[in-house]
Protein backbone atom coordinates (compact mmCIF):
# COMPACT_ATOMS: atom_id res chain seq x y z
CA UNK A 1 0.00 0.00 0.00
CA UNK A 2 1.54 3.36 -0.97
CA UNK A 3 2.26 5.86 1.79
CA UNK A 4 2.45 9.61 1.21
CA UNK A 5 5.12 11.67 2.97
CA UNK A 6 4.05 15.23 3.79
CA UNK A 7 6.28 18.23 4.51
CA UNK A 8 4.49 18.98 7.80
CA UNK A 9 3.97 16.32 10.44
CA UNK A 10 0.50 15.29 11.57
CA UNK A 11 -0.51 17.24 14.69
CA UNK A 12 -3.17 14.79 15.86
CA UNK A 13 -3.25 11.15 16.91
CA UNK A 14 -6.29 9.17 15.79
CA UNK A 15 -7.93 6.14 17.36
CA UNK A 16 -8.94 3.74 14.63
CA UNK A 17 -11.30 0.84 14.90
CA UNK A 18 -14.88 -0.29 15.06
CA UNK A 19 -16.35 -2.26 17.95
CA UNK A 20 -13.42 -1.31 20.19
CA UNK A 21 -13.12 0.19 23.66
CA UNK A 22 -11.18 3.45 23.32
CA UNK A 23 -10.57 6.38 25.63
CA UNK A 24 -8.74 9.68 25.55
CA UNK A 25 -8.25 12.49 28.04
CA UNK A 26 -7.66 16.20 27.59
CA UNK A 27 -6.44 16.37 31.21
CA UNK A 28 -4.52 13.51 32.88
CA UNK A 29 -6.76 11.70 35.40
CA UNK A 30 -10.05 13.13 34.08
CA UNK A 31 -11.59 9.74 33.21
CA UNK A 32 -12.96 7.96 36.31
CA UNK A 33 -11.48 4.52 36.94
CA UNK A 34 -13.81 1.48 37.08
CA UNK A 35 -17.06 3.48 37.02
CA UNK A 36 -19.18 5.26 34.44
CA UNK A 37 -21.03 7.89 36.43
CA UNK A 38 -19.32 8.74 39.74
CA UNK A 39 -21.06 11.01 42.26
CA UNK A 40 -18.15 13.47 42.25
CA UNK A 41 -16.21 13.24 39.00
CA UNK A 42 -12.83 14.98 38.78
CA UNK A 43 -12.46 18.55 37.45
CA UNK A 44 -16.18 19.33 37.85
CA UNK A 45 -17.17 17.14 34.90
CA UNK A 46 -20.54 15.46 34.49
CA UNK A 47 -21.26 12.22 32.65
CA UNK A 48 -23.46 11.80 29.58
CA UNK A 49 -24.26 8.46 28.01
CA UNK A 50 -24.84 8.42 24.27
CA UNK A 51 -26.53 5.27 22.96
CA UNK A 52 -26.56 4.40 19.28
CA UNK A 53 -28.83 1.37 19.58
CA UNK A 54 -32.57 0.95 20.06
CA UNK A 55 -33.56 0.00 23.62
CA UNK A 56 -35.13 -3.20 22.26
CA UNK A 57 -31.81 -4.55 20.93
CA UNK A 58 -30.12 -7.42 22.77
CA UNK A 59 -27.55 -6.29 25.35
CA UNK A 60 -24.59 -7.71 23.40
CA UNK A 61 -25.58 -5.58 20.37
CA UNK A 62 -25.72 -2.29 22.30
CA UNK A 63 -23.37 0.45 21.10
CA UNK A 64 -22.78 3.24 23.58
CA UNK A 65 -20.28 5.83 24.66
CA UNK A 66 -19.72 7.84 27.81
CA UNK A 67 -18.83 11.53 27.49
CA UNK A 68 -17.63 13.75 30.31
CA UNK A 69 -18.54 17.42 29.87
CA UNK A 70 -17.75 20.62 31.70
CA UNK A 71 -20.74 22.58 33.01
PDB file of N, CA, C and O in Angstrom, chain B, residues numbered from 101:
ATOM      1  N   UNK B 101       0.842  -1.166   0.000  1.00  0.00           N
ATOM      2  CA  UNK B 101       0.000   0.000   0.000  1.00  0.00           C
ATOM      3  C   UNK B 101       0.897   1.241   0.000  1.00  0.00           C
ATOM      4  O   UNK B 101       1.784   1.346   0.847  1.00  0.00           O
ATOM      5  N   UNK B 102       0.696   2.166  -0.909  1.00  0.00           N
ATOM      6  CA  UNK B 102       1.540   3.362  -0.967  1.00  0.00           C
ATOM      7  C   UNK B 102       1.289   4.295   0.221  1.00  0.00           C
ATOM      8  O   UNK B 102       0.161   4.431   0.696  1.00  0.00           O
ATOM      9  N   UNK B 103       2.339   4.916   0.677  1.00  0.00           N
ATOM     10  CA  UNK B 103       2.262   5.861   1.786  1.00  0.00           C
ATOM     11  C   UNK B 103       2.776   7.206   1.302  1.00  0.00           C
ATOM     12  O   UNK B 103       3.817   7.277   0.648  1.00  0.00           O
ATOM     13  N   UNK B 104       2.055   8.269   1.619  1.00  0.00           N
ATOM     14  CA  UNK B 104       2.454   9.610   1.207  1.00  0.00           C
ATOM     15  C   UNK B 104       3.223  10.286   2.329  1.00  0.00           C
ATOM     16  O   UNK B 104       2.803  10.242   3.485  1.00  0.00           O
ATOM     17  N   UNK B 105       4.336  10.905   1.999  1.00  0.00           N
ATOM     18  CA  UNK B 105       5.119  11.674   2.966  1.00  0.00           C
ATOM     19  C   UNK B 105       4.794  13.150   2.782  1.00  0.00           C
ATOM     20  O   UNK B 105       4.914  13.674   1.675  1.00  0.00           O
ATOM     21  N   UNK B 106       4.387  13.824   3.847  1.00  0.00           N
ATOM     22  CA  UNK B 106       4.046  15.232   3.786  1.00  0.00           C
ATOM     23  C   UNK B 106       5.155  16.070   4.407  1.00  0.00           C
ATOM     24  O   UNK B 106       5.914  15.584   5.246  1.00  0.00           O
ATOM     25  N   UNK B 107       5.248  17.333   3.991  1.00  0.00           N
ATOM     26  CA  UNK B 107       6.284  18.229   4.509  1.00  0.00           C
ATOM     27  C   UNK B 107       6.049  18.554   5.983  1.00  0.00           C
ATOM     28  O   UNK B 107       7.007  18.673   6.747  1.00  0.00           O
ATOM     29  N   UNK B 108       4.794  18.699   6.389  1.00  0.00           N
ATOM     30  CA  UNK B 108       4.494  18.976   7.797  1.00  0.00           C
ATOM     31  C   UNK B 108       3.986  17.708   8.465  1.00  0.00           C
ATOM     32  O   UNK B 108       3.249  16.926   7.864  1.00  0.00           O
ATOM     33  N   UNK B 109       4.385  17.517   9.701  1.00  0.00           N
ATOM     34  CA  UNK B 109       3.972  16.321  10.440  1.00  0.00           C
ATOM     35  C   UNK B 109       2.525  16.451  10.903  1.00  0.00           C
ATOM     36  O   UNK B 109       2.022  17.558  11.097  1.00  0.00           O
ATOM     37  N   UNK B 110       1.875  15.329  11.073  1.00  0.00           N
ATOM     38  CA  UNK B 110       0.499  15.286  11.569  1.00  0.00           C
ATOM     39  C   UNK B 110       0.471  15.762  13.017  1.00  0.00           C
ATOM     40  O   UNK B 110       1.254  15.290  13.841  1.00  0.00           O
ATOM     41  N   UNK B 111      -0.431  16.697  13.331  1.00  0.00           N
ATOM     42  CA  UNK B 111      -0.514  17.239  14.690  1.00  0.00           C
ATOM     43  C   UNK B 111      -1.382  16.389  15.610  1.00  0.00           C
ATOM     44  O   UNK B 111      -1.292  16.523  16.830  1.00  0.00           O
ATOM     45  N   UNK B 112      -2.205  15.532  15.061  1.00  0.00           N
ATOM     46  CA  UNK B 112      -3.168  14.790  15.863  1.00  0.00           C
ATOM     47  C   UNK B 112      -2.873  13.299  15.819  1.00  0.00           C
ATOM     48  O   UNK B 112      -2.290  12.785  14.864  1.00  0.00           O
ATOM     49  N   UNK B 113      -3.297  12.616  16.890  1.00  0.00           N
ATOM     50  CA  UNK B 113      -3.250  11.154  16.912  1.00  0.00           C
ATOM     51  C   UNK B 113      -4.691  10.656  16.827  1.00  0.00           C
ATOM     52  O   UNK B 113      -5.569  11.178  17.514  1.00  0.00           O
ATOM     53  N   UNK B 114      -4.932   9.670  16.006  1.00  0.00           N
ATOM     54  CA  UNK B 114      -6.285   9.166  15.792  1.00  0.00           C
ATOM     55  C   UNK B 114      -6.427   7.775  16.383  1.00  0.00           C
ATOM     56  O   UNK B 114      -5.472   6.998  16.406  1.00  0.00           O
ATOM     57  N   UNK B 115      -7.631   7.465  16.862  1.00  0.00           N
ATOM     58  CA  UNK B 115      -7.935   6.139  17.364  1.00  0.00           C
ATOM     59  C   UNK B 115      -8.799   5.448  16.322  1.00  0.00           C
ATOM     60  O   UNK B 115      -9.952   5.821  16.107  1.00  0.00           O
ATOM     61  N   UNK B 116      -8.239   4.454  15.688  1.00  0.00           N
ATOM     62  CA  UNK B 116      -8.942   3.744  14.626  1.00  0.00           C
ATOM     63  C   UNK B 116      -9.612   2.502  15.182  1.00  0.00           C
ATOM     64  O   UNK B 116      -9.164   1.926  16.174  1.00  0.00           O
ATOM     65  N   UNK B 117     -10.679   2.103  14.536  1.00  0.00           N
ATOM     66  CA  UNK B 117     -11.296   0.843  14.900  1.00  0.00           C
ATOM     67  C   UNK B 117     -12.804   0.952  15.001  1.00  0.00           C
ATOM     68  O   UNK B 117     -13.364   2.039  15.141  1.00  0.00           O
ATOM     69  N   UNK B 118     -13.433  -0.178  14.928  1.00  0.00           N
ATOM     70  CA  UNK B 118     -14.878  -0.286  15.064  1.00  0.00           C
ATOM     71  C   UNK B 118     -15.138  -1.426  16.024  1.00  0.00           C
ATOM     72  O   UNK B 118     -14.491  -2.470  15.935  1.00  0.00           O
ATOM     73  N   UNK B 119     -16.064  -1.247  16.932  1.00  0.00           N
ATOM     74  CA  UNK B 119     -16.355  -2.264  17.951  1.00  0.00           C
ATOM     75  C   UNK B 119     -15.218  -2.388  18.964  1.00  0.00           C
ATOM     76  O   UNK B 119     -14.979  -3.474  19.492  1.00  0.00           O
ATOM     77  N   UNK B 120     -14.524  -1.303  19.236  1.00  0.00           N
ATOM     78  CA  UNK B 120     -13.424  -1.308  20.189  1.00  0.00           C
ATOM     79  C   UNK B 120     -13.794  -0.492  21.417  1.00  0.00           C
ATOM     80  O   UNK B 120     -14.787   0.235  21.422  1.00  0.00           O
ATOM     81  N   UNK B 121     -12.986  -0.622  22.450  1.00  0.00           N
ATOM     82  CA  UNK B 121     -13.122   0.188  23.659  1.00  0.00           C
ATOM     83  C   UNK B 121     -11.950   1.152  23.672  1.00  0.00           C
ATOM     84  O   UNK B 121     -10.812   0.749  23.908  1.00  0.00           O
ATOM     85  N   UNK B 122     -12.227   2.437  23.415  1.00  0.00           N
ATOM     86  CA  UNK B 122     -11.183   3.447  23.321  1.00  0.00           C
ATOM     87  C   UNK B 122     -11.459   4.557  24.324  1.00  0.00           C
ATOM     88  O   UNK B 122     -12.605   4.799  24.702  1.00  0.00           O
ATOM     89  N   UNK B 123     -10.392   5.229  24.751  1.00  0.00           N
ATOM     90  CA  UNK B 123     -10.570   6.379  25.632  1.00  0.00           C
ATOM     91  C   UNK B 123      -9.445   7.371  25.395  1.00  0.00           C
ATOM     92  O   UNK B 123      -8.337   7.001  25.006  1.00  0.00           O
ATOM     93  N   UNK B 124      -9.751   8.628  25.637  1.00  0.00           N
ATOM     94  CA  UNK B 124      -8.735   9.678  25.549  1.00  0.00           C
ATOM     95  C   UNK B 124      -9.083  10.758  26.562  1.00  0.00           C
ATOM     96  O   UNK B 124     -10.249  10.942  26.910  1.00  0.00           O
ATOM     97  N   UNK B 125      -8.073  11.462  27.027  1.00  0.00           N
ATOM     98  CA  UNK B 125      -8.249  12.494  28.040  1.00  0.00           C
ATOM     99  C   UNK B 125      -7.599  13.789  27.583  1.00  0.00           C
ATOM    100  O   UNK B 125      -6.503  13.779  27.021  1.00  0.00           O
ATOM    101  N   UNK B 126      -8.272  14.894  27.824  1.00  0.00           N
ATOM    102  CA  UNK B 126      -7.657  16.202  27.591  1.00  0.00           C
ATOM    103  C   UNK B 126      -6.790  16.578  28.787  1.00  0.00           C
ATOM    104  O   UNK B 126      -5.780  17.266  28.636  1.00  0.00           O
ATOM    105  N   UNK B 127      -7.187  16.125  29.980  1.00  0.00           N
ATOM    106  CA  UNK B 127      -6.440  16.366  31.211  1.00  0.00           C
ATOM    107  C   UNK B 127      -6.151  15.010  31.852  1.00  0.00           C
ATOM    108  O   UNK B 127      -7.056  14.187  31.989  1.00  0.00           O
ATOM    109  N   UNK B 128      -4.914  14.772  32.240  1.00  0.00           N
ATOM    110  CA  UNK B 128      -4.520  13.513  32.883  1.00  0.00           C
ATOM    111  C   UNK B 128      -5.368  13.270  34.131  1.00  0.00           C
ATOM    112  O   UNK B 128      -5.490  14.149  34.983  1.00  0.00           O
ATOM    113  N   UNK B 129      -5.957  12.065  34.238  1.00  0.00           N
ATOM    114  CA  UNK B 129      -6.758  11.703  35.403  1.00  0.00           C
ATOM    115  C   UNK B 129      -8.209  12.139  35.340  1.00  0.00           C
ATOM    116  O   UNK B 129      -8.923  12.022  36.335  1.00  0.00           O
ATOM    117  N   UNK B 130      -8.668  12.640  34.195  1.00  0.00           N
ATOM    118  CA  UNK B 130     -10.047  13.125  34.083  1.00  0.00           C
ATOM    119  C   UNK B 130     -11.056  11.988  33.954  1.00  0.00           C
ATOM    120  O   UNK B 130     -12.201  12.139  34.380  1.00  0.00           O
ATOM    121  N   UNK B 131     -10.662  10.859  33.381  1.00  0.00           N
ATOM    122  CA  UNK B 131     -11.588   9.736  33.212  1.00  0.00           C
ATOM    123  C   UNK B 131     -11.644   8.932  34.506  1.00  0.00           C
ATOM    124  O   UNK B 131     -10.605   8.477  34.985  1.00  0.00           O
ATOM    125  N   UNK B 132     -12.836   8.745  35.085  1.00  0.00           N
ATOM    126  CA  UNK B 132     -12.960   7.955  36.313  1.00  0.00           C
ATOM    127  C   UNK B 132     -12.560   6.501  36.064  1.00  0.00           C
ATOM    128  O   UNK B 132     -12.825   5.944  34.999  1.00  0.00           O
ATOM    129  N   UNK B 133     -11.928   5.907  37.050  1.00  0.00           N
ATOM    130  CA  UNK B 133     -11.483   4.521  36.936  1.00  0.00           C
ATOM    131  C   UNK B 133     -12.565   3.587  37.459  1.00  0.00           C
ATOM    132  O   UNK B 133     -13.080   3.789  38.558  1.00  0.00           O
ATOM    133  N   UNK B 134     -12.908   2.576  36.689  1.00  0.00           N
ATOM    134  CA  UNK B 134     -13.805   1.484  37.082  1.00  0.00           C
ATOM    135  C   UNK B 134     -15.236   1.924  37.380  1.00  0.00           C
ATOM    136  O   UNK B 134     -15.950   1.220  38.094  1.00  0.00           O
ATOM    137  N   UNK B 135     -15.673   3.066  36.855  1.00  0.00           N
ATOM    138  CA  UNK B 135     -17.062   3.476  37.020  1.00  0.00           C
ATOM    139  C   UNK B 135     -17.447   4.441  35.907  1.00  0.00           C
ATOM    140  O   UNK B 135     -16.610   5.187  35.399  1.00  0.00           O
ATOM    141  N   UNK B 136     -18.719   4.417  35.537  1.00  0.00           N
ATOM    142  CA  UNK B 136     -19.177   5.261  34.440  1.00  0.00           C
ATOM    143  C   UNK B 136     -19.684   6.621  34.902  1.00  0.00           C
ATOM    144  O   UNK B 136     -19.415   7.637  34.261  1.00  0.00           O
ATOM    145  N   UNK B 137     -20.403   6.642  35.992  1.00  0.00           N
ATOM    146  CA  UNK B 137     -21.026   7.888  36.430  1.00  0.00           C
ATOM    147  C   UNK B 137     -20.795   8.100  37.929  1.00  0.00           C
ATOM    148  O   UNK B 137     -21.700   7.862  38.729  1.00  0.00           O
ATOM    149  N   UNK B 138     -19.603   8.542  38.317  1.00  0.00           N
ATOM    150  CA  UNK B 138     -19.319   8.739  39.742  1.00  0.00           C
ATOM    151  C   UNK B 138     -20.107   9.920  40.311  1.00  0.00           C
ATOM    152  O   UNK B 138     -20.511  10.817  39.571  1.00  0.00           O
ATOM    153  N   UNK B 139     -20.324   9.914  41.632  1.00  0.00           N
ATOM    154  CA  UNK B 139     -21.064  11.009  42.261  1.00  0.00           C
ATOM    155  C   UNK B 139     -20.295  12.321  42.188  1.00  0.00           C
ATOM    156  O   UNK B 139     -20.895  13.380  42.001  1.00  0.00           O
ATOM    157  N   UNK B 140     -18.982  12.264  42.334  1.00  0.00           N
ATOM    158  CA  UNK B 140     -18.154  13.475  42.255  1.00  0.00           C
ATOM    159  C   UNK B 140     -17.024  13.233  41.259  1.00  0.00           C
ATOM    160  O   UNK B 140     -15.925  12.851  41.660  1.00  0.00           O
ATOM    161  N   UNK B 141     -17.272  13.448  39.982  1.00  0.00           N
ATOM    162  CA  UNK B 141     -16.208  13.239  38.995  1.00  0.00           C
ATOM    163  C   UNK B 141     -15.129  14.314  39.123  1.00  0.00           C
ATOM    164  O   UNK B 141     -15.400  15.411  39.612  1.00  0.00           O
ATOM    165  N   UNK B 142     -13.915  14.004  38.687  1.00  0.00           N
ATOM    166  CA  UNK B 142     -12.827  14.977  38.784  1.00  0.00           C
ATOM    167  C   UNK B 142     -13.050  16.181  37.875  1.00  0.00           C
ATOM    168  O   UNK B 142     -13.734  16.083  36.856  1.00  0.00           O
ATOM    169  N   UNK B 143     -12.472  17.306  38.247  1.00  0.00           N
ATOM    170  CA  UNK B 143     -12.460  18.548  37.454  1.00  0.00           C
ATOM    171  C   UNK B 143     -13.849  19.127  37.194  1.00  0.00           C
ATOM    172  O   UNK B 143     -14.024  19.891  36.245  1.00  0.00           O
ATOM    173  N   UNK B 144     -14.841  18.777  38.017  1.00  0.00           N
ATOM    174  CA  UNK B 144     -16.183  19.326  37.853  1.00  0.00           C
ATOM    175  C   UNK B 144     -16.901  18.843  36.605  1.00  0.00           C
ATOM    176  O   UNK B 144     -17.790  19.531  36.104  1.00  0.00           O
ATOM    177  N   UNK B 145     -16.539  17.687  36.099  1.00  0.00           N
ATOM    178  CA  UNK B 145     -17.174  17.137  34.900  1.00  0.00           C
ATOM    179  C   UNK B 145     -18.488  16.458  35.267  1.00  0.00           C
ATOM    180  O   UNK B 145     -18.699  16.096  36.424  1.00  0.00           O
ATOM    181  N   UNK B 146     -19.367  16.286  34.290  1.00  0.00           N
ATOM    182  CA  UNK B 146     -20.544  15.455  34.492  1.00  0.00           C
ATOM    183  C   UNK B 146     -20.657  14.480  33.331  1.00  0.00           C
ATOM    184  O   UNK B 146     -20.252  14.774  32.206  1.00  0.00           O
ATOM    185  N   UNK B 147     -21.222  13.305  33.631  1.00  0.00           N
ATOM    186  CA  UNK B 147     -21.265  12.219  32.653  1.00  0.00           C
ATOM    187  C   UNK B 147     -22.518  12.294  31.791  1.00  0.00           C
ATOM    188  O   UNK B 147     -23.598  12.646  32.264  1.00  0.00           O
ATOM    189  N   UNK B 148     -22.350  11.957  30.514  1.00  0.00           N
ATOM    190  CA  UNK B 148     -23.461  11.804  29.576  1.00  0.00           C
ATOM    191  C   UNK B 148     -23.267  10.488  28.849  1.00  0.00           C
ATOM    192  O   UNK B 148     -22.169  10.188  28.379  1.00  0.00           O
ATOM    193  N   UNK B 149     -24.317   9.712  28.756  1.00  0.00           N
ATOM    194  CA  UNK B 149     -24.262   8.458  28.011  1.00  0.00           C
ATOM    195  C   UNK B 149     -24.964   8.662  26.679  1.00  0.00           C
ATOM    196  O   UNK B 149     -26.103   9.126  26.631  1.00  0.00           O
ATOM    197  N   UNK B 150     -24.283   8.315  25.608  1.00  0.00           N
ATOM    198  CA  UNK B 150     -24.843   8.416  24.267  1.00  0.00           C
ATOM    199  C   UNK B 150     -25.008   7.000  23.740  1.00  0.00           C
ATOM    200  O   UNK B 150     -24.029   6.268  23.597  1.00  0.00           O
ATOM    201  N   UNK B 151     -26.245   6.613  23.449  1.00  0.00           N
ATOM    202  CA  UNK B 151     -26.527   5.271  22.962  1.00  0.00           C
ATOM    203  C   UNK B 151     -26.879   5.332  21.483  1.00  0.00           C
ATOM    204  O   UNK B 151     -27.664   6.178  21.055  1.00  0.00           O
ATOM    205  N   UNK B 152     -26.295   4.432  20.713  1.00  0.00           N
ATOM    206  CA  UNK B 152     -26.559   4.396  19.284  1.00  0.00           C
ATOM    207  C   UNK B 152     -27.427   3.227  18.873  1.00  0.00           C
ATOM    208  O   UNK B 152     -27.536   2.920  17.685  1.00  0.00           O
ATOM    209  N   UNK B 153     -28.052   2.564  19.852  1.00  0.00           N
ATOM    210  CA  UNK B 153     -28.835   1.370  19.575  1.00  0.00           C
ATOM    211  C   UNK B 153     -30.234   1.527  20.170  1.00  0.00           C
ATOM    212  O   UNK B 153     -30.409   2.178  21.200  1.00  0.00           O
ATOM    213  N   UNK B 154     -31.212   0.934  19.525  1.00  0.00           N
ATOM    214  CA  UNK B 154     -32.574   0.954  20.064  1.00  0.00           C
ATOM    215  C   UNK B 154     -32.620   0.205  21.393  1.00  0.00           C
ATOM    216  O   UNK B 154     -31.872  -0.751  21.595  1.00  0.00           O
ATOM    217  N   UNK B 155     -33.498   0.641  22.300  1.00  0.00           N
ATOM    218  CA  UNK B 155     -33.562   0.000  23.616  1.00  0.00           C
ATOM    219  C   UNK B 155     -34.065  -1.436  23.539  1.00  0.00           C
ATOM    220  O   UNK B 155     -33.941  -2.182  24.511  1.00  0.00           O
ATOM    221  N   UNK B 156     -34.630  -1.836  22.404  1.00  0.00           N
ATOM    222  CA  UNK B 156     -35.129  -3.204  22.259  1.00  0.00           C
ATOM    223  C   UNK B 156     -34.060  -4.170  21.758  1.00  0.00           C
ATOM    224  O   UNK B 156     -34.317  -5.371  21.670  1.00  0.00           O
ATOM    225  N   UNK B 157     -32.884  -3.682  21.433  1.00  0.00           N
ATOM    226  CA  UNK B 157     -31.812  -4.547  20.927  1.00  0.00           C
ATOM    227  C   UNK B 157     -31.252  -5.402  22.066  1.00  0.00           C
ATOM    228  O   UNK B 157     -31.271  -4.981  23.223  1.00  0.00           O
ATOM    229  N   UNK B 158     -30.756  -6.594  21.747  1.00  0.00           N
ATOM    230  CA  UNK B 158     -30.119  -7.419  22.775  1.00  0.00           C
ATOM    231  C   UNK B 158     -28.910  -6.697  23.375  1.00  0.00           C
ATOM    232  O   UNK B 158     -28.262  -5.894  22.705  1.00  0.00           O
ATOM    233  N   UNK B 159     -28.618  -6.987  24.627  1.00  0.00           N
ATOM    234  CA  UNK B 159     -27.553  -6.293  25.346  1.00  0.00           C
ATOM    235  C   UNK B 159     -26.200  -6.399  24.631  1.00  0.00           C
ATOM    236  O   UNK B 159     -25.443  -5.429  24.605  1.00  0.00           O
ATOM    237  N   UNK B 160     -25.891  -7.547  24.060  1.00  0.00           N
ATOM    238  CA  UNK B 160     -24.589  -7.710  23.401  1.00  0.00           C
ATOM    239  C   UNK B 160     -24.481  -6.898  22.105  1.00  0.00           C
ATOM    240  O   UNK B 160     -23.380  -6.718  21.585  1.00  0.00           O
ATOM    241  N   UNK B 161     -25.606  -6.409  21.580  1.00  0.00           N
ATOM    242  CA  UNK B 161     -25.581  -5.576  20.368  1.00  0.00           C
ATOM    243  C   UNK B 161     -25.561  -4.080  20.671  1.00  0.00           C
ATOM    244  O   UNK B 161     -25.455  -3.266  19.754  1.00  0.00           O
ATOM    245  N   UNK B 162     -25.662  -3.711  21.942  1.00  0.00           N
ATOM    246  CA  UNK B 162     -25.717  -2.294  22.301  1.00  0.00           C
ATOM    247  C   UNK B 162     -24.407  -1.581  21.981  1.00  0.00           C
ATOM    248  O   UNK B 162     -23.323  -2.086  22.274  1.00  0.00           O
ATOM    249  N   UNK B 163     -24.520  -0.423  21.386  1.00  0.00           N
ATOM    250  CA  UNK B 163     -23.374   0.447  21.097  1.00  0.00           C
ATOM    251  C   UNK B 163     -23.578   1.724  21.894  1.00  0.00           C
ATOM    252  O   UNK B 163     -24.601   2.393  21.744  1.00  0.00           O
ATOM    253  N   UNK B 164     -22.625   2.064  22.732  1.00  0.00           N
ATOM    254  CA  UNK B 164     -22.779   3.237  23.584  1.00  0.00           C
ATOM    255  C   UNK B 164     -21.431   3.877  23.862  1.00  0.00           C
ATOM    256  O   UNK B 164     -20.378   3.260  23.706  1.00  0.00           O
ATOM    257  N   UNK B 165     -21.498   5.119  24.273  1.00  0.00           N
ATOM    258  CA  UNK B 165     -20.285   5.829  24.662  1.00  0.00           C
ATOM    259  C   UNK B 165     -20.600   6.720  25.851  1.00  0.00           C
ATOM    260  O   UNK B 165     -21.724   7.197  26.008  1.00  0.00           O
ATOM    261  N   UNK B 166     -19.605   6.935  26.675  1.00  0.00           N
ATOM    262  CA  UNK B 166     -19.722   7.843  27.810  1.00  0.00           C
ATOM    263  C   UNK B 166     -18.896   9.076  27.514  1.00  0.00           C
ATOM    264  O   UNK B 166     -17.726   8.977  27.145  1.00  0.00           O
ATOM    265  N   UNK B 167     -19.511  10.245  27.679  1.00  0.00           N
ATOM    266  CA  UNK B 167     -18.830  11.525  27.487  1.00  0.00           C
ATOM    267  C   UNK B 167     -18.805  12.243  28.825  1.00  0.00           C
ATOM    268  O   UNK B 167     -19.755  12.152  29.602  1.00  0.00           O
ATOM    269  N   UNK B 168     -17.735  12.947  29.089  1.00  0.00           N
ATOM    270  CA  UNK B 168     -17.635  13.746  30.307  1.00  0.00           C
ATOM    271  C   UNK B 168     -17.504  15.193  29.889  1.00  0.00           C
ATOM    272  O   UNK B 168     -16.553  15.559  29.199  1.00  0.00           O
ATOM    273  N   UNK B 169     -18.466  16.033  30.308  1.00  0.00           N
ATOM    274  CA  UNK B 169     -18.535  17.418  29.866  1.00  0.00           C
ATOM    275  C   UNK B 169     -18.349  18.369  31.030  1.00  0.00           C
ATOM    276  O   UNK B 169     -18.595  18.024  32.186  1.00  0.00           O
ATOM    277  N   UNK B 170     -17.912  19.567  30.702  1.00  0.00           N
ATOM    278  CA  UNK B 170     -17.753  20.619  31.695  1.00  0.00           C
ATOM    279  C   UNK B 170     -19.026  21.454  31.706  1.00  0.00           C
ATOM    280  O   UNK B 170     -19.533  21.829  30.650  1.00  0.00           O
ATOM    281  N   UNK B 171     -19.542  21.744  32.893  1.00  0.00           N
ATOM    282  CA  UNK B 171     -20.743  22.580  33.008  1.00  0.00           C
ATOM    283  C   UNK B 171     -20.449  24.015  32.670  1.00  0.00           C
ATOM    284  O   UNK B 171     -21.347  24.856  32.715  1.00  0.00           O
TER     285      UNK B 171
END
